[in-house]
Amino acid sequence: MLGAPDPARQPGAPAWDHPRPSTTSVPCRPCDACARPACSEPATATLSYGYASATVWLEPLTPEGHPMTHDLCERHASRTVAPRGWELVDRRSPVRLAPPLAS
């Protein structure tokens, strides 16, 4: 079914069907900037596509990079829209606001 999530894909599982490269020499990933042009905000989410299932995944920033993913800052991740006929699956943790301070 078009737009249905891939039943074999578990949370945190890669959306691509080839192994990620070794990351033994990769430095701190959270230091990476957003992949959007002219944006220097720190990346907080990883965007990946499942072409076979017509699914776009937004997940917490992955610890290693891959050519088939894009790291985005919070602002750009929050504005992400799936192409027509695709499903957007946002697996990031919901933002929890601190309770109001008692006065």
Summary of the structure (lengths in Angstrom):
residues: 103
radius of gyration: 15.4
end to end distance: 53.1
largest distance: 55.1
contacts: 227
relative contact order: 0.25
helix: 8%
strand: 21%
